[in-house]
Amino acid sequence: MKDKRKEENKGITLISLVVTIVVLLILAGVSISMLTGENRNIITSKCC
């Protein structure tokens, strides 16, 4: 006879989805700040 327990979860959970979105937002923020030149340590070479 089959055990009528809760079926095994398939797919991603809400917590893993939120963590993934937060990491992507942090990476996007760092990338945008580098591209717009707000990070002065990256842009240091100006000639004459």
C-alpha positions in Angstrom: 0.0 0.0 0.0 1.2 3.5 -0.9 2.3 5.8 1.9 0.1 8.9 1.8 2.8 11.3 2.9 3.5 14.6 1.3 4.9 14.2 -2.2 8.5 15.1 -2.8 8.9 18.8 -3.7 9.8 19.5 -7.2 11.1 22.7 -8.6 12.6 25.7 -6.9 11.5 27.1 -3.5 10.5 30.7 -2.8 13.7 31.2 -0.7 16.0 30.1 -3.4 14.2 32.3 -5.9 14.5 35.4 -3.6 18.2 34.6 -2.9 18.9 34.4 -6.7 17.1 37.7 -7.4 19.1 39.5 -4.7 22.4 38.2 -6.0 21.5 39.2 -9.5 20.5 42.7 -8.3 23.8 43.1 -6.5 25.7 42.1 -9.6 23.7 44.4 -11.8 24.3 47.3 -9.4 28.0 46.8 -9.5 28.1 46.4 -13.2 26.0 49.6 -13.8 28.2 51.6 -11.4 31.3 50.5 -13.3 29.8 51.3 -16.7 28.6 54.8 -15.6 32.0 55.7 -14.1 30.9 56.2 -10.5 33.7 53.9 -9.4 36.8 56.2 -9.6 39.2 53.3 -8.9 38.5 51.7 -12.2 38.7 54.9 -14.4 42.2 56.2 -13.6 43.8 56.6 -17.0 43.3 60.0 -18.6 45.9 61.1 -21.0 47.4 64.7 -21.0 
